[in-house]
Amino acid sequence: ETACRCCRVAANGPRPLDCCPMPTETRADTAAADSAQQDGNVGETARAQDRAAVPVPRTVVAATLLVLAVYVRTLYPTVPGGDAGELIVEAWTMGTAHPPGYPLFTMLGYLWSHALPIGSVAYRVNALAAVFGAAAAGFLAMAVLETVTGLPEKDGDAVEPRRRDIAVAVAAAMVYAFSPLVWYYSVQGEGV
């Protein structure tokens, strides 16, 4: 027999909230969650299980891939101006750039530029910056989605993301990704 997380009533019985968005769970899980709340362990375990159960929406993945596609389409094909030339050379040779040196970008750029056999070295390192920029936009979308949908309802349970929540998260990621400075630094190997 199952019970709704939001309403705490049997699934085959009357539901006080017709618009309840929560999936059902076993009565034993509901009883365990209730006893944990009564024990004062409002518990990270219950919240972690709720967060782990929410998959990454396909819309967020599609938006991240769209950002990556636009970045790859607008990549610098060669060495851009500024410090990018130095950082591209340092990524290729595993050298040390001027302070702060961007050690993580240099090490990952070395691995990426030697593993990816497409185009020039500059193009490869620029592509790595595009991947990092698109990933940052995707993580921002997930953070916004977690913030918007992670707000507890009246009974303390988080709700599943709604279309509006996903749209807000994707819009935030797009505004970030296509802002002039982020876009500029995401298509050249100057370390994002």
SELO-402364 format. One line per 5 residues: their letters; for each residue x, y, z of C-alpha. Coordinates in steps of 0.001 Angstrom, whole numbers, plus 500000, padded with zeros to 6 digits. Layout:
N
A = X/Y/Z ~ ...;
This chain:
192
ETACR = 500000/500000/500000 ~ 501362/503431/499156 ~ 500967/506886/500611 ~ 501433/510317/499109 ~ 504353/512296/500577;
CCRVA = 502444/515540/500449 ~ 499081/514393/501784 ~ 500178/511392/503885 ~ 497046/509462/502942 ~ 496654/506153/501156;
ANGPR = 496893/506410/497396 ~ 493597/504581/496925 ~ 491838/506807/499490 ~ 490604/510385/499172 ~ 493312/512974/498585;
PLDCC = 492873/516305/500316 ~ 495079/517966/497709 ~ 493975/517175/494167 ~ 496958/519027/492748 ~ 499517/517033/494751;
PMPTE = 502624/516761/492503 ~ 504546/514266/494620 ~ 505145/510657/493602 ~ 503953/507960/495926 ~ 506145/505983/498289;
TRADT = 505669/502992/500523 ~ 503875/503405/503837 ~ 506961/502056/505642 ~ 509101/504844/504161 ~ 506515/507410/505181;
AAADS = 506382/506019/508715 ~ 510199/506051/508912 ~ 510314/509664/507745 ~ 507656/510646/510264 ~ 509494/508938/513129;
AQQDG = 512763/510604/512074 ~ 511044/513996/512222 ~ 509587/513197/515645 ~ 513037/512166/516918 ~ 514324/515608/516001;
NVGET = 516346/514206/513087 ~ 514710/516268/510401 ~ 517557/514640/508771 ~ 519872/515194/506006 ~ 519209/511580/505037;
ARAQD = 515610/512253/504027 ~ 516566/515431/502176 ~ 519473/513720/500428 ~ 517168/510919/499262 ~ 514713/513481/497891;
RAAVP = 517475/515329/496044 ~ 519018/512136/494707 ~ 515653/511065/493311 ~ 515243/514196/491167 ~ 516907/513569/487798;
VPRTV = 518469/516273/485652 ~ 515664/517489/483371 ~ 516229/516848/479689 ~ 515558/520516/479039 ~ 518601/521522/481119;
VAATL = 520793/519013/479265 ~ 519450/520281/475924 ~ 520129/523889/476931 ~ 523693/522998/477948 ~ 524270/521250/474621;
LVLAV = 522790/524242/472779 ~ 525203/526571/474583 ~ 528086/524246/473703 ~ 527021/524137/470054 ~ 526891/527935/469848;
YVRTL = 530263/528232/471578 ~ 531882/525685/469238 ~ 530379/527469/466228 ~ 531858/530794/467401 ~ 535254/529480/468595;
YPTVP = 538409/531312/467684 ~ 540076/529046/465093 ~ 543558/530257/466024 ~ 545255/532210/468783 ~ 543180/535178/469955;
GGDAG = 544730/538281/471458 ~ 545586/538965/475081 ~ 546949/536291/477373 ~ 545254/533475/475478 ~ 548329/532785/473330;
ELIVE = 550511/532332/476383 ~ 547962/530116/478117 ~ 547504/527970/475004 ~ 551260/527407/474733 ~ 551492/526620/478437;
AWTMG = 548626/524138/478138 ~ 550345/522420/475200 ~ 553762/522238/476874 ~ 552558/521852/480490 ~ 554456/524988/481399;
TAHPP = 553811/527695/483947 ~ 552018/530834/482896 ~ 552249/534187/484651 ~ 550657/534351/488115 ~ 548243/532926/489084;
GYPLF = 549168/530409/486399 ~ 545795/528636/486123 ~ 547229/525224/487089 ~ 544014/523227/486694 ~ 543293/524762/483297;
TMLGY = 546903/524097/482242 ~ 546813/520429/483291 ~ 543406/519757/481750 ~ 544407/521714/478656 ~ 547509/519537/478313;
LWSHA = 545458/516336/478507 ~ 542727/517681/476230 ~ 545050/519107/473590 ~ 547051/515883/473364 ~ 543985/513603/473365;
LPIGS = 541800/515497/470876 ~ 543218/515175/467334 ~ 541072/517907/465740 ~ 542358/521178/464329 ~ 545272/523183/465639;
VAYRV = 546452/523224/469237 ~ 544868/526654/469681 ~ 541527/525345/468419 ~ 541685/522409/470834 ~ 542381/524565/473885;
NALAA = 539703/527033/472780 ~ 537305/524077/472525 ~ 538174/523105/476093 ~ 537235/526604/477230 ~ 533923/526191/475374;
VFGAA = 533232/522909/477169 ~ 533973/524538/480524 ~ 531770/527526/479689 ~ 528848/525321/478640 ~ 529299/523163/481754;
AAGFL = 529208/526296/483908 ~ 525920/527296/482277 ~ 524519/523815/482911 ~ 525596/523863/486554 ~ 524045/527296/486959;
AMAVL = 520775/525980/485535 ~ 520841/523080/487983 ~ 521640/525395/490905 ~ 518751/527696/490013 ~ 516459/524705/489568;
ETVTG = 517528/523303/492936 ~ 516949/526683/494558 ~ 513530/527182/493024 ~ 512193/523640/493490 ~ 514135/522865/496649;
LPEKD = 512089/525326/498672 ~ 510022/523296/501102 ~ 506275/523197/500899 ~ 504067/523580/503978 ~ 504881/520096/505275;
GDAVE = 508631/520410/504663 ~ 508941/518186/501585 ~ 510584/519440/498413 ~ 508483/519353/495267 ~ 509218/518067/491798;
PRRRD = 510321/520734/489304 ~ 507501/522272/487305 ~ 507733/523626/483775 ~ 507926/527171/485083 ~ 510833/526246/487369;
IAVAV = 512716/524567/484539 ~ 512059/527556/482265 ~ 513445/529934/484909 ~ 516554/527765/485329 ~ 517175/527529/481584;
AAAMV = 516601/531276/481131 ~ 519136/532037/483880 ~ 521675/529743/482213 ~ 521109/531343/478801 ~ 521412/534884/480142;
YAFSP = 524666/533887/481853 ~ 526082/531927/478911 ~ 525372/534575/476301 ~ 526363/537602/478317 ~ 529183/539352/476428;
LVWYY = 532108/538667/478778 ~ 531240/535052/479523 ~ 530756/534312/475830 ~ 534012/536088/474968 ~ 536044/534082/477475;
SVQGE = 534269/530814/476654 ~ 535398/530774/473034 ~ 539089/531369/473615 ~ 541695/529541/475624 ~ 542197/532164/478278;
GV = 540924/530103/481182 ~ 537311/530542/482103;
